[in-house]
Each structure stands twice: as C-alpha cells, then as structure tokens.
C-alpha cells in the first residue's frame, strides 16, 4: 500500500474504534487510537497473515500486550477481513466474542489472550523461541504500553529475549506519555527508556508512531538485525485523530457520549486530523 492507502486504512480503524467504544459505553479509546497507525502498517503492509486461514502455521504473530487497547486490534482485524465489520458494535456486550480484552479462543486473528499488563512480552518470547527451535520463518510482534513497562515482568522478559537472541521478535512501545492516573513522569518515570533496553541487550530504534514510512522502515531494520531482539520506541499521541481526546489521560478508559461520538466521527470522517 502507498501512504495514502495506509492513511485511509488507519482512519477507518480509528472510526471503528470510536463506534465500538461508543456502542459499548465503555472501553479504552485513548491508547487504541494511538496505535492505529502501527497496526495498519503491520497488518496491511508487513505481516505474513491470511484472514482465510487465521491459524496457519507459518503466519507472523502479534501479541497486544496492552490488552485494554483491544478496540484497535478488533477494528484492524475487521478491516483486514478476519470477521465482519458489523460485529464491532457488539464490543463488551453479553454473548459477544469481542470482550474488553482479546481472547485467542474466540476471535479469529488474535494470537494471544491478554489483559493483565506486563505479561505479553513473556508470551511473545515463548512464541519467538518456539519459532527458533522449530526453524520456522515466522516473526513475532508485540505492542507494549509505556505505563506497562513499569511492570517488573517486562524487564525479566527483556533480559530473557536478549539471552536467547530472539532476533525474530520485534516490540513496539506506544510511547504516548500518559496512563490512567496521569503522565508517566508523575506516576513512575520510565526514562531513559531507550538506554534501559540497550542495557538489556536490545537493538533500539526510535520512530514517529504516526509516520507510516518510519514505522515500515523500522520493521525492515528489525528484520535485518541479527542476534538480538528489536524494540521500536514509537512517539505517539494518546487519542490521536480526535482533537478533544489527544494528549488527555481522561480518555484512557472513558467512552464518549452521543454528542462526543458525533464530534469525533465528524473529525475523523471529515479528515481534519
């Protein structure tokens, strides 16, 4: 896809995030909107996947470690054809397979059930190590939240990934600077996050998390890097694409009301952002 096509895909993902969370009257729009561009590049440009065969053995895997951003993953999977777009408005409703956190046993295209923060990188390590042991060609991607990397298990997993030289593993850090209780700096500083991952033996790249070319180039560089895992630190905006949600931690886990939904969709569908 060219940049214009990817922009349309990412915008559709954002539109459907808003529609789904609004319909559910609960959910996490802020951190879902901030990773839409990353997911668009992965699912529409880089990952080896097949919506008609979601469990094919040689597929690339993605672990959404920040599982509360499930609306972004669901909207991406629907856009890619894993299930009908109409199902998105069943988010968090009784009987729906699209619950508040991804369920790999119910949702086509979900490779790992997540939700408890800090655990996804460990699961991704296991997938990547299995690929190494099986001499498989697939790659593993994991999306981390910046508040999530305050968790100790992340650093145990980081040490493990470097020890086993998991160069088939690429992590994306959604560095939007905000978490549910405020800014990262106020709650628990993670800086210097790049130097920390370097010290743990990772190849560290920095990208604009809303620039498709930088995201794609980072993935290419990660694939070319041998002997160590790669993390792409993506500078992003929480709530990206919706003016009143951008850089506002109040929208971490708050659903828009009817009036706010109309305003958000008008901005997105009108191409103001």
Protein Blocks (a to p, Z undefined) as FASTA:
>chain_A
ZZklmmmmmmmmmmmmmmmmmmnopajfklmmmmmmmmmmmmmmmpccdfklmmbfkbcc
dddfblmlmmmmmmmmmmnopacfklmmmgoiahiabdfbdcfklmghiabdchiehjlm
mmmmmmmmmmmmnopabdcdddddfklmmpmklmmmmmmmmmnopakbccddddehpafk
lcfklmopcbdfklmmmmnopacddddfkbfklmmmmmmmmmmpghiacdddddddehih
iaklgopaklmmpccdfklmmmmmmmmmnopZZ
